[in-house]
Amino acid sequence: MQSAHAGSKPLSRTAGEGGSPGRASRVRVSKPARLLAPSQPSPPMGERELPSAQGKRICVGIITGAHGVQGAVRVKSFTADPKDVARYGPLEDESGERRLSLRLVGSAKGVVIARLAAVADRDRAEALRGLRLYLPRAALPPAAEEEYYHADLIGLKAALADGTVLGHVRAIHDFGAGDTLEIERPAGPPAMVPFTRAIVPIVDLAAGRLVLDPPPGLIDEPAPRRRPKKRRAAEPEPEPGR
């Protein structure tokens, strides 16, 4: 199988039958295409992927600040190999109007160090803090069979085998035991569903949906909404002497 950041690496569903749940949901990724979600819960859809004139875009990194005094920047990469943030061509800002080419010059704890054209001093580099870096989805290699990018799964309709629609995939998380889909429902809290072949037997990207076959008790029914009780008008108090 992969949530942020998510949100981007291909997920590979291994067989859910005959193995431990941990192994059943473990990620198997192809080397050129692995993009890693952040360790924190997946951000909202708009922070991970954006539409553009060319199609869907995926957030692959964020500039976290300046490094040194000569214009280098620190980049938190959302790719499995942090260096791959600069591998697939020019990046775009959130608006899509600015194109940026990163040249990696080093690494530090949790980040890579990069240079950008026309950024030659610390003040300009620091001004880029918080800038999210996007790639067109089409720039990424195709996922292998049974592998899926976060961006391809987020937004899919989630339904049961009988056609009952539960909601849509809002985010993908990895809490340490395998990848989990967060299904946002019209009512009640989100449903958390392990992304295994046994529980998610059908992923139909062309139709924009996936089919769930959850074991009993995995998905709780939303509690019915209680209608507020109507207040009865207070009866007027009798006048004195009556």
Buried (B, 14 or more C-beta within 10 A) or exposed (E): BBBBBBBBBBBBBBEBEEBEBEBBBBBBBBEEBBBBBBEEBBBEBEBBBBEBEEEBBBBBBBBBBBBEEEBBBBBBBBBBBBEBBBBBEBBBBBEBEEEBEBEBBEBEEEBBBBBBEEBBEBEBBBEBEEBBBBBBBEBBBEBEEBBBBBBBBBEBBBBEEEEEEBBBBBBBBBEEBBBBBBBBBEEBEEBBBBBBBBBBBEBEEEEEBBBBBBEEEEBEEEEEEEEEEEEEEEEEEEEEEE
